[in-house]
Amino acid sequence: QVQLVESGGGLVQAGGSLRLSCAASGRAFSSYVMGWFRQARRKEREFVAAISWSGGRQYYPDSVKGRFTISRDNAKNAVYLQMNSLRPEDTAVYYCAADGDSRTFGSNRSPEYAYWGQGTQVTVSS
């Protein structure tokens, strides 16, 4: 069982940056694939980034590649999402997710992830 709590959301102007954090509690955090998803109003949940248990591999969709960076600190039970060059279309609630199956790393489907945080709002003004 893993509990996840996101923080770091807020209001930022287009072109700005934010860093989201996800604090995890529970056993064996370092063995979990971690991901970030987002959901804008009236839209489906969308994959944003994933990182392998070791942190050695990252996976992004084209919509955020080159602008967002996922990282993790297993000693602190934390995962981060650095978001640069933000755009109004990045506005959404951002969710941290975890799963114990290493094969989940290659998936961009939210049902593959077993554990979820409550989300943090990111609003990008134009």
C-alpha positions as CSV (number, residue, x, y, z in Angstrom):
1,Q,0.0,0.0,0.0
2,V,1.3,3.5,-0.9
3,Q,-0.2,6.8,0.0
4,L,0.6,9.7,-2.3
5,V,0.3,13.5,-1.6
6,E,0.9,16.1,-4.3
7,S,2.0,19.7,-3.7
8,G,3.4,22.6,-5.6
9,G,0.5,23.5,-7.9
10,G,-0.6,27.1,-8.4
11,L,-1.2,29.9,-10.8
12,V,1.6,30.8,-13.2
13,Q,1.8,32.9,-16.4
14,A,2.4,31.3,-19.8
15,G,6.1,30.7,-20.2
16,G,6.7,30.2,-16.5
17,S,7.7,27.2,-14.5
18,L,6.4,25.1,-11.6
19,R,7.7,22.2,-9.8
20,L,5.3,19.6,-8.5
21,S,6.2,17.2,-5.7
22,C,4.7,14.0,-4.6
23,A,5.4,12.6,-1.2
24,A,4.9,8.8,-0.8
25,S,4.4,6.8,2.4
26,G,4.3,3.1,2.7
27,R,6.7,0.3,2.1
28,A,9.1,-0.3,-0.8
29,F,8.6,3.0,-2.6
30,S,11.9,2.4,-4.5
31,S,10.3,-0.6,-6.2
32,Y,7.4,1.3,-7.7
33,V,7.0,2.8,-11.1
34,M,5.9,6.4,-10.6
35,G,3.8,8.5,-13.0
36,W,2.2,11.9,-13.4
37,F,-1.2,12.4,-15.1
38,R,-3.4,15.4,-15.6
39,Q,-7.1,16.0,-16.1
40,A,-8.4,19.2,-17.5
41,R,-12.0,20.2,-17.1
42,R,-14.4,18.2,-19.2
43,K,-11.5,16.1,-20.6
44,E,-10.2,12.6,-19.9
45,R,-7.2,11.9,-17.7
46,E,-4.0,12.3,-19.7
47,F,-0.6,10.7,-19.2
48,V,2.2,13.3,-18.6
49,A,5.3,11.4,-17.5
50,A,6.6,8.1,-15.9
51,I,9.9,7.1,-14.3
52,S,11.3,3.7,-13.6
53,W,11.9,2.4,-10.1
54,S,15.6,3.3,-10.3
55,G,15.0,6.7,-12.0
56,G,17.2,5.6,-14.9
57,R,14.4,5.7,-17.5
58,Q,11.8,8.4,-18.1
59,Y,8.9,8.4,-20.5
60,Y,6.9,11.4,-21.9
61,P,4.2,12.0,-24.5
62,D,5.0,14.4,-27.3
63,S,2.8,17.1,-25.7
64,V,5.3,17.7,-22.8
65,K,8.6,16.3,-24.1
66,G,11.4,18.8,-23.8
67,R,9.4,21.0,-21.4
68,F,8.6,18.6,-18.4
69,T,11.1,16.5,-16.5
70,I,10.2,13.8,-14.0
71,S,12.7,12.8,-11.3
72,R,12.6,10.8,-8.1
73,D,14.5,10.7,-4.8
74,N,14.1,7.2,-3.3
75,A,15.9,8.2,-0.1
76,K,13.1,10.8,0.4
77,N,10.2,8.8,-0.9
78,A,9.5,11.5,-3.4
79,V,8.9,12.1,-7.1
80,Y,8.9,15.5,-8.8
81,L,7.7,17.0,-12.0
82,Q,9.6,20.1,-13.2
83,M,7.4,22.0,-15.7
84,N,8.9,24.7,-17.9
85,S,7.6,26.8,-20.7
86,L,4.1,26.3,-19.4
87,R,1.2,26.9,-21.8
88,P,-2.5,27.6,-21.0
89,E,-3.3,24.2,-22.4
90,D,-1.3,22.7,-19.5
91,T,-4.0,23.9,-17.1
92,A,-5.3,20.8,-15.3
93,V,-5.4,18.9,-12.0
94,Y,-2.2,17.0,-11.8
95,Y,-2.1,13.6,-10.2
96,C,0.8,11.5,-8.9
97,A,0.4,7.7,-9.4
98,A,2.3,4.6,-8.4
99,D,2.3,0.9,-9.4
100,G,4.4,-2.0,-8.3
101,D,4.6,-3.7,-11.7
102,S,7.7,-2.7,-13.6
103,R,5.8,-3.2,-16.9
104,T,3.6,-0.3,-16.1
105,F,6.5,2.0,-17.0
106,G,5.8,1.5,-20.7
107,S,2.1,2.3,-20.3
108,N,0.4,5.6,-20.7
109,R,-3.0,4.3,-19.4
110,S,-4.2,5.4,-16.1
111,P,-5.9,2.1,-15.1
112,E,-2.5,0.5,-15.1
113,Y,-1.6,2.5,-12.0
114,A,-2.9,1.1,-8.7
115,Y,-2.3,4.1,-6.3
116,W,-3.2,7.8,-6.8
117,G,-2.9,11.0,-5.0
118,Q,-5.7,13.6,-4.5
119,G,-4.3,15.9,-7.2
120,T,-3.0,19.5,-7.3
121,Q,-4.3,22.3,-9.5
122,V,-2.1,23.9,-12.0
123,T,-3.4,27.0,-13.8
124,V,-1.5,28.7,-16.6
125,S,-2.8,32.1,-17.6
126,S,-2.2,33.6,-21.0
